[in-house]
C-alpha cells in the first residue's frame, strides 16, 4: 500500500471513530483503497478447446478511485477491460463511473476472455443470463485467486438481449456477492442478432442504457455496506438498502433528447431494492423486452416491476412532445410492508417503496422522424411446451430460525447436490417455487432461460399488476405467500449449476443451492 493510500486510510478511521462501523473486508465494511498483497499464480483455462476466436478480451478486477459524488473520489472495486481481438464496438468504457465497460457480442461469436484478479481476495465473473457451460459460468466452486488469471471461452448461443456480468464469489466466512458487487464489480453485456437488427429499433445515441443501484456514503464519500450491530443483522435479513439512488454509477441526471422514439434498457443492479417503473406524466410504460430478449409483441402497462438482477426493455415515443418539456422515468411509490426492512424501522436508508426519479428526458430538439414500433417483435423463439405429464419439481422457500432463509429446508453447502436436485439433460420440467415467507424473493437459475407458466396465491398489493411474466426470463420475483411455476428445458450443457435468491444478502447468507444436469 503506498503512502497516499495509508494517509487516506488514517483519515477514514478518524472520520468514523465512534460510529460503530466495522472497518474490514468482511460482512460489514467501509470500503477503502487497500491494493496490496496479491500473489502471482499460473493461468487456468476453462471452456472451449479452440485456437480460433472471433472476440478476445482482457478483463481485470481491480481497486480504483472514481468520482461518484461531488468532492473526494470514492474507493471502489471495478472491472477494466482491453479489446485484444474483435469488432471495435465490442467494448464501450463507462467514463467517470465504477461500472465495468459495456460488452457487445453477436450471436454465434466464439469469445475468449482473460480474467485477472488484482483484488485482495478470491473473486469470479458470472455471465448473468448467458447460456454457457458450467465451468465458465463464474460459480463460487471455481474461484480466481488474488494474482491469478483465468481464461474462459464460450460460444454465444443466446438470442439478442440485455445481460450483465458480476462477481459470484463465496469465501470461507460466507458469500461475497453482495460485498463485491456493491463495491462496483458489475457491468452490462449486450447480445445482438439478425432478427433484432431487422426490426430497426432505436440504436446508438437513441438507445439509453440504465443501471439502477442504491448506495450509502459516509465521511469523504466512502462507500458503506452493512454497518455494525442490529442494523447489519436486519440488513442481512431484509436485504441491504442504500440511502440514495445511483444510475450508471452516478446520481440521477437529465439527458437531452429530441422529438423521436427511444429505446431504454434498464438493469436492476441493486443488492435488494425493487423498483416500480413508471412515467411521471402517467403515460403507459411500453415494454418490448425482458431478461431473455424481445417479447413477441409490445405490452402497455401502467407500471412495471423490476426486481434485483432483472432487465426490462422500454420503448418511449417523444414525437408529440414539445421542445422545453421534460419527462421523467421514476420508481413510483408502493406499500412495502414487511419487504421494507430497515427502511421501515428508522434507519437512514431510503425506504423501499419510496418515489425516486431515475432519469429526466429534457426535450431539447425538434426532429421529423417517422419510426413506428413494430407490432410483432421476437417471433423466432417458441415457448417451451408443457403438458399434464411434465414433471413438476417443488422448491419451498421458508425462513430458518436466526439463519435467514432456506430452499426445501437446505442452505448452501458448496457443490453438494441432493438427489432431488439432479435433472437429466434434454428433459423439460416445471419448477414450482412456493414462497412461505413474508418477503419477496427474486429467484435466479443459472445456465438457462425459462417461461413463467403461472402464479397463484400471494397477497394483493401495489406491485402485483406490474409483474412482467411474458417472454423469457432468468430471474423471477416470487411474492410473499405466492407459488410460481416456471417451464424450463435443460439443453446442451451437462454439469453443476446454481439456483438462488438474487437478493444478494439472502444468497450470501445461504439461500443458494447447486443442481446437477446429468448427461
C-alpha distance (Angstrom), angle and dihedral (degrees) to the residues before:
residue distance angle dihedral
X1 . . .
X2 3.82 . .
X3 3.80 125.6 .
X4 3.82 95.0 -99.6
X5 3.80 90.6 53.9
X6 3.83 90.8 49.8
X7 3.79 92.0 52.0
X8 3.81 90.5 48.6
X9 3.80 91.6 51.3
X10 3.83 91.9 51.6
X11 3.80 89.0 51.1
X12 3.80 90.7 51.4
X13 3.80 92.5 49.6
X14 3.81 91.7 50.6
X15 3.79 92.8 46.7
X16 3.79 94.2 56.0
X17 3.80 99.7 36.2
X18 3.77 109.3 140.6
X19 3.80 95.5 10.2
X20 3.79 96.4 106.9
X21 3.82 96.2 -120.1
X22 3.81 113.8 148.6
X23 3.80 106.4 -134.2
X24 3.79 105.4 -152.2
X25 3.77 140.9 98.3
X26 3.78 91.0 -104.7
X27 3.83 133.1 93.6
X28 3.82 92.1 -48.8
X29 3.78 122.3 38.1
X30 3.74 151.0 152.6
X31 3.81 102.3 -141.6
X32 3.80 115.5 -122.7
X33 3.78 132.4 169.5
X34 3.79 105.7 -93.6
X35 3.79 106.9 154.8
X36 3.79 107.1 161.6
X37 3.75 136.8 95.1
X38 3.81 102.6 55.1
X39 3.77 116.9 141.3
X40 3.80 129.1 -148.2
X41 3.80 116.4 -115.4
X42 3.77 134.4 170.5
X43 3.78 120.9 -86.2
X44 3.79 122.6 -96.5
X45 3.82 120.3 -149.0
X46 3.83 124.2 -154.9
X47 3.80 135.1 169.4
X48 3.78 129.7 21.5
X49 3.78 116.8 36.1
X50 3.77 96.5 -143.7
X51 3.78 141.6 116.2
X52 3.80 94.5 -153.5
X53 3.80 119.4 78.1
X54 3.79 131.1 165.6
X55 3.81 93.1 -152.1
X56 3.79 129.7 27.9
X57 3.81 123.6 -176.9
X58 3.78 137.8 178.6
X59 3.82 110.4 -145.1
X60 3.81 122.8 -173.5
X61 3.81 129.0 -167.5
X62 3.78 102.8 -152.4
X63 3.83 144.3 154.2
X64 3.78 115.2 -101.4
X65 3.78 143.9 161.2
X66 3.82 119.6 -125.1
X67 3.82 136.5 168.3
X68 3.80 111.3 -106.5
X69 3.82 103.9 150.0
X70 3.82 127.3 23.1
X71 3.78 111.4 -77.3
X72 3.78 127.4 19.4
X73 3.82 116.9 29.8
X74 3.80 114.9 -114.2
X75 3.80 125.2 -118.8
X76 3.82 110.1 -119.7
X77 3.78 143.2 162.0
X78 3.79 111.6 -123.9
X79 3.79 147.0 160.8
X80 3.80 122.0 -103.9
X81 3.79 122.4 -174.5
X82 3.78 143.7 -168.7
X83 3.80 126.4 -159.4
X84 3.80 109.2 -129.2
X85 3.81 97.4 171.7
X86 3.79 136.0 -0.5
X87 3.83 143.0 55.7
X88 3.81 115.7 -20.9
X89 3.82 92.4 -120.5
X90 3.83 92.4 58.8
X91 3.82 92.1 98.4
X92 3.80 128.2 39.3
X93 3.79 115.8 -179.5
X94 3.79 119.0 -139.3
X95 3.78 99.9 -133.3
X96 3.82 115.7 -143.8
X97 3.81 92.3 3.8
X98 3.79 132.8 105.1
X99 3.82 90.2 -136.3
X100 3.78 116.4 111.3
X101 3.81 118.5 -110.9
X102 3.79 118.3 -77.1
X103 3.80 108.9 -106.4
X104 3.83 118.7 -150.5
X105 3.80 118.6 -163.2
X106 3.79 134.5 169.9
X107 3.75 127.0 -131.9
X108 3.80 109.5 -96.9
X109 3.80 96.4 27.0
X110 3.79 119.7 132.4
X111 3.80 109.1 -134.5
X112 3.79 132.6 -163.3
X113 3.80 121.0 -171.0
X114 3.81 127.9 -172.9
X115 3.83 105.4 -152.3
X116 3.80 115.2 -164.9
X117 3.80 123.0 -170.3
X118 3.82 111.3 -145.2
X119 3.82 92.9 165.4
X120 3.79 129.3 103.3
X121 3.81 94.9 -112.3
X122 3.80 140.6 38.5
X123 3.78 118.0 -73.2
X124 3.81 140.9 171.3
X125 3.81 136.4 -160.0
X126 3.82 115.1 -128.9
X127 3.84 116.6 -163.3
X128 3.78 94.4 -143.8
X129 3.81 112.7 -142.6
X130 3.81 97.0 0.6
X131 3.80 119.3 127.4
X132 3.80 99.4 -126.6
X133 3.82 135.5 144.1
X134 3.77 117.7 -80.2
X135 3.80 94.8 -110.3
X136 3.82 94.4 58.2
X137 3.82 96.0 41.0
X138 3.82 92.7 99.1
X139 3.79 94.9 -116.2
X140 3.82 122.5 170.7
X141 3.83 91.6 -115.3
X142 3.83 88.3 71.8
X143 3.82 105.1 46.6
X144 3.79 124.7 -179.5
X145 3.80 105.6 -132.0
X146 3.81 124.3 -142.5
X147 3.78 109.2 -75.2
X148 3.80 92.7 14.1
X149 3.81 127.4 123.2
X150 3.79 119.0 -151.6
X151 3.80 120.6 -167.6
X152 3.81 117.2 -152.3
X153 3.78 128.2 -175.6
X154 3.79 129.9 -169.1
X155 3.77 143.2 154.5
X156 3.81 118.3 -118.0
X157 3.82 104.0 -118.0
X158 3.81 97.3 161.7
X159 3.78 125.1 102.2
X160 3.80 118.6 -120.7
X161 3.79 114.4 -58.9
X162 3.79 148.2 119.4
X163 3.81 113.9 -83.5
X164 3.79 132.8 160.3
X165 3.78 143.0 -151.2
X166 3.79 128.5 -135.5
X167 3.78 144.1 150.1
X168 3.80 119.3 -71.9
X169 3.79 99.2 179.8
X170 3.80 126.0 152.9
X171 3.80 120.8 -169.4
X172 3.78 135.2 -165.6
X173 3.81 90.4 -90.1
X174 3.79 95.7 47.8
X175 3.77 141.9 -79.4
X176 3.79 122.1 -12.2
X177 3.81 99.6 -173.8
X178 3.79 94.0 100.8
X179 3.80 93.9 45.7
X180 3.80 98.8 45.3
X181 3.80 96.4 40.8
X182 3.82 90.4 47.1
X183 3.80 89.4 50.7
X184 3.82 87.9 59.6
X185 3.81 109.0 -87.8
X186 3.81 99.2 139.8
X187 3.79 139.6 95.4
X188 3.81 142.5 166.3
X189 3.80 125.2 -97.4
X190 3.82 120.5 -166.4
X191 3.80 124.4 -165.0
X192 3.82 118.1 -159.5
X193 3.82 130.5 -167.2
X194 3.79 141.1 173.7
X195 3.82 95.4 -99.8
X196 3.80 93.0 58.9
X197 3.81 93.5 39.9
X198 3.80 89.7 55.8
X199 3.80 91.7 60.6
X200 3.81 93.8 66.0
X201 3.81 95.0 -135.8
X202 3.82 117.9 174.9
X203 3.80 111.8 -75.8
X204 3.79 141.3 166.5
X205 3.80 110.9 24.2
X206 3.82 88.7 -1.3
X207 3.80 92.8 63.1
X208 3.82 114.2 79.0
X209 3.81 118.9 -160.9
X210 3.81 115.9 -158.2
X211 3.81 126.7 -172.7
X212 3.81 110.4 -169.3
X213 3.81 118.0 -153.6
X214 3.79 137.4 152.7
X215 3.79 122.7 -143.4
X216 3.82 140.7 176.9
X217 3.80 123.2 -138.6
X218 3.80 133.6 -166.9
X219 3.82 137.6 -177.1
X220 3.79 112.0 -12.4
X221 3.82 94.6 5.0
X222 3.82 95.6 -67.1
X223 3.79 115.8 163.0
X224 3.79 111.7 -117.8
X225 3.80 124.5 -159.4
X226 3.83 127.8 179.0
X227 3.80 105.4 -10.0
X228 3.78 119.9 -150.1
X229 3.79 132.2 -79.5
X230 3.79 128.1 12.4
X231 3.81 92.7 -13.5
X232 3.80 92.2 62.7
X233 3.79 91.0 47.1
X234 3.78 91.3 53.7
X235 3.82 92.0 44.8
X236 3.78 89.9 55.0
X237 3.79 90.9 49.4
X238 3.81 97.8 45.8
X239 3.81 101.3 22.9
X240 3.79 128.5 -101.0
X241 3.82 117.6 -70.1
X242 3.79 120.4 -169.8
X243 3.79 126.0 -142.3
X244 3.82 96.0 -121.5
X245 3.80 141.4 28.1
X246 3.78 124.7 -110.3
X247 3.80 124.4 -169.5
X248 3.80 116.0 -163.0
X249 3.79 88.5 -9.6
X250 3.82 97.5 -55.1
X251 3.83 135.8 75.9
X252 3.83 114.4 -74.0
X253 3.80 113.3 -79.6
X254 3.80 141.8 -174.5
X255 3.80 120.1 -106.5
X256 3.78 127.6 -153.5
X257 3.80 111.3 -120.6
X258 3.80 139.1 168.8
X259 3.80 136.1 -130.1
X260 3.79 95.9 -81.9
X261 3.83 140.6 90.1
X262 3.82 120.6 -74.0
X263 3.78 134.9 -165.8
X264 3.81 114.1 -138.5
X265 3.81 117.0 -166.8
X266 3.80 114.3 -167.2
X267 3.81 132.0 -166.7
X268 3.78 123.4 -169.5
X269 3.80 98.5 -141.7
X270 3.81 94.5 166.3
X271 3.77 122.6 121.6
X272 3.81 95.0 -124.2
X273 3.82 113.0 -20.2
X274 3.82 119.8 121.0
X275 3.81 118.7 -149.9
X276 3.81 129.8 -149.5
X277 3.81 103.0 -154.6
X278 3.80 117.3 -151.9
X279 3.79 140.8 144.9
X280 3.80 119.2 -104.4
X281 3.81 93.1 -128.5
X282 3.81 93.8 51.3
X283 3.81 96.6 -111.3
X284 3.82 115.5 148.1
X285 3.79 120.0 -87.8
X286 3.82 104.4 -121.0
X287 3.80 109.0 -149.2
X288 3.78 120.6 -159.7
X289 3.82 101.7 164.2
X290 3.80 147.1 16.4
X291 3.83 136.8 -170.6
X292 3.79 94.8 -49.9
X293 3.80 99.7 43.2
X294 3.79 135.7 -93.2
X295 3.80 122.5 6.1
X296 3.80 117.1 -126.3
X297 3.80 89.5 -108.0
X298 3.82 136.8 -2.2
X299 3.81 119.4 -83.0
X300 3.80 127.3 -156.0
X301 3.81 116.8 -146.9
X302 3.77 131.6 173.8
X303 3.81 85.2 -133.2
X304 3.81 138.1 -10.4
X305 3.80 128.2 -140.0
X306 3.80 118.6 -133.4
X307 3.81 116.3 -168.4
X308 3.82 125.1 -166.8
X309 3.84 111.7 -64.4
X310 3.84 93.8 10.9
X311 3.80 124.2 122.0
X312 3.80 131.6 -154.1
X313 3.80 131.7 -167.9
X314 3.83 114.5 -146.8
X315 3.80 131.3 -169.8
X316 3.80 117.6 -154.4
X317 3.81 123.7 179.9
X318 3.81 115.2 -154.1
X319 3.81 94.8 173.5
X320 3.80 92.0 114.9
X321 3.80 95.3 44.1
X322 3.79 121.4 111.9
X323 3.81 120.6 -122.1
X324 3.80 107.4 -104.1
X325 3.80 94.1 36.0
X326 3.80 124.2 115.4
X327 3.79 129.8 -148.8
X328 3.80 121.0 -167.4
X329 3.78 130.0 -153.1
X330 3.80 103.8 -145.8
X331 3.75 140.9 179.7
X332 3.79 98.6 -126.0
X333 3.78 124.4 -142.3
X334 3.80 121.2 -92.8
X335 3.78 138.5 169.8
X336 3.80 106.2 -95.5
X337 3.81 98.9 -177.4
X338 3.81 109.9 174.5
X339 3.80 89.0 -5.7
X340 3.79 90.5 73.1
X341 3.77 97.6 79.2
X342 3.78 113.8 179.4
X343 3.77 88.8 -9.4
X344 3.81 84.5 75.9
X345 3.79 95.2 42.7
X346 3.77 108.1 59.9
X347 3.80 103.1 -86.4
X348 3.79 123.1 138.2
X349 3.80 91.6 -109.2
X350 3.78 120.9 117.2
X351 3.82 98.9 -103.8
X352 3.77 118.1 -113.0
X353 3.79 108.4 -102.9
X354 3.81 94.6 32.9
X355 3.78 117.8 141.8
X356 3.81 111.7 -109.6
X357 3.78 135.1 173.9
X358 3.81 110.8 -126.6
X359 3.79 102.4 -179.9
X360 3.78 136.8 -10.2
X361 3.81 120.8 -141.9
X362 3.80 108.6 -151.7
X363 3.81 109.0 -163.9
X364 3.78 102.1 -139.9
X365 3.81 104.4 153.9
X366 3.79 135.6 48.3
X367 3.81 116.1 -140.7
X368 3.78 136.1 172.9
X369 3.82 102.3 -132.4
X370 3.78 124.5 159.2
X371 3.81 104.0 -160.1
X372 3.79 118.4 143.8
X373 3.78 128.0 -164.9
X374 3.84 108.0 -112.8
X375 3.80 113.5 -116.4
X376 3.81 90.1 -141.2
X377 3.79 122.1 45.3
X378 3.82 127.7 162.0
X379 3.80 101.9 18.3
X380 3.80 102.7 148.2
X381 3.81 100.0 73.3
X382 3.80 114.8 71.1
X383 3.79 123.7 -151.4
X384 3.78 118.8 -102.4
X385 3.81 111.4 -91.9
X386 3.82 115.3 -127.4
X387 3.80 130.9 173.4
X388 3.77 143.9 172.4
X389 3.81 90.7 -70.0
X390 3.79 96.0 51.8
X391 3.79 110.5 117.1
X392 3.80 115.1 -111.4
X393 3.81 115.1 -150.0
X394 3.82 114.1 -166.0
X395 3.80 127.0 -147.0
X396 3.79 118.5 -174.0
X397 3.80 117.5 -155.0
X398 3.78 110.4 -154.0
X399 3.80 140.4 151.9
X400 3.79 123.5 -98.6
X401 3.80 114.8 -148.2
X402 3.83 109.7 -95.8
X403 3.83 91.3 -17.6
X404 3.81 105.9 81.7
X405 3.79 120.6 -119.4
X406 3.80 136.7 -23.6
X407 3.82 138.4 -162.5
X408 3.82 112.7 -128.4
X409 3.79 86.8 -16.4
X410 3.81 91.5 -58.6
X411 3.78 131.3 113.0
X412 3.79 131.8 -163.9
X413 3.80 113.1 -55.1
X414 3.78 101.4 168.2
X415 3.82 114.7 -108.5
X416 3.81 93.4 -18.4
X417 3.82 110.2 129.0
X418 3.81 125.1 -163.2
X419 3.81 120.1 -138.6
X420 3.81 91.8 -105.3
X421 3.82 90.2 53.7
X422 3.81 93.9 65.1
X423 3.81 119.1 98.5
X424 3.81 133.5 177.6
X425 3.78 124.4 -110.9
X426 3.80 109.3 -110.4
X427 3.81 95.4 23.9
X428 3.80 125.7 126.1
X429 3.80 116.4 -142.5
X430 3.78 141.6 170.3
X431 3.79 113.3 -128.6
X432 3.79 112.2 -157.2
X433 3.80 118.4 -159.8
X434 3.81 114.6 -162.3
X435 3.79 112.2 -166.1
X436 3.81 108.4 -153.4
X437 3.80 93.4 170.4
X438 3.82 133.2 90.0
X439 3.82 91.1 -118.3
X440 3.82 134.3 74.1
X441 3.80 116.7 -113.6
X442 3.85 123.1 -157.2
X443 3.81 100.0 -146.6
X444 3.81 115.6 -155.3
X445 3.81 125.0 -167.5
X446 3.79 119.5 -161.0
X447 3.77 125.3 -138.7
X448 3.82 101.5 26.0
X449 3.78 147.9 37.7
X450 3.79 124.9 -119.6
X451 3.79 144.1 -163.5
X452 3.79 121.0 -121.7
X453 3.82 107.3 -123.5
X454 3.79 99.2 -172.7
X455 3.80 150.5 -52.2
X456 3.77 133.9 -124.4
X457 3.78 135.0 -179.7
X458 3.76 121.2 7.6
X459 3.76 131.2 129.6
X460 3.77 120.5 -74.2
X461 3.80 108.0 -116.5
X462 3.79 142.8 141.3
X463 3.83 94.8 -75.8
X464 3.79 104.8 49.8
X465 3.82 97.1 87.6
X466 3.79 92.9 51.8
X467 3.80 98.3 57.6
X468 3.81 109.4 120.0
X469 3.82 108.9 -141.8
X470 3.81 102.2 157.9
X471 3.77 122.4 94.5
X472 3.80 127.1 19.1
X473 3.78 126.6 -37.7
X474 3.78 144.1 178.6
X475 3.82 95.2 -169.7
X476 3.81 127.7 44.4
X477 3.80 128.5 -172.3
X478 3.81 110.2 -131.8
X479 3.79 108.9 -162.3
X480 3.83 124.2 -142.7
X481 3.85 113.2 -70.6
X482 3.80 89.6 1.3
X483 3.81 131.5 129.2
X484 3.82 119.1 -147.5
X485 3.81 126.6 -172.7
X486 3.81 122.4 -151.8
X487 3.81 127.9 -167.6
X488 3.80 115.1 -144.8
X489 3.78 139.5 166.2
X490 3.79 122.1 -151.6
X491 3.77 102.8 -136.4
X492 3.78 139.1 173.3
X493 3.83 101.8 -16.0
X494 3.80 129.7 70.4
X495 3.79 121.2 -167.7
X496 3.80 142.0 72.6
X497 3.79 120.7 -31.6
X498 3.81 134.6 169.7
X499 3.79 135.2 -121.0
X500 3.79 120.6 -172.1
X501 3.77 149.3 138.9
X502 3.82 109.7 -80.7
X503 3.76 92.8 -146.4
X504 3.81 87.0 110.8
X505 3.79 95.2 -144.6
X506 3.81 89.7 52.2
X507 3.80 94.2 51.4
X508 3.80 91.8 44.1
X509 3.81 88.8 53.3
X510 3.80 91.5 54.4
X511 3.83 108.1 -83.2
X512 3.80 89.5 131.9
X513 3.81 135.7 91.9
X514 3.79 140.8 179.6
X515 3.79 122.5 -121.9
X516 3.79 125.8 -167.4
X517 3.80 127.5 -134.4
X518 3.80 105.2 -154.7
X519 3.80 118.1 -152.0
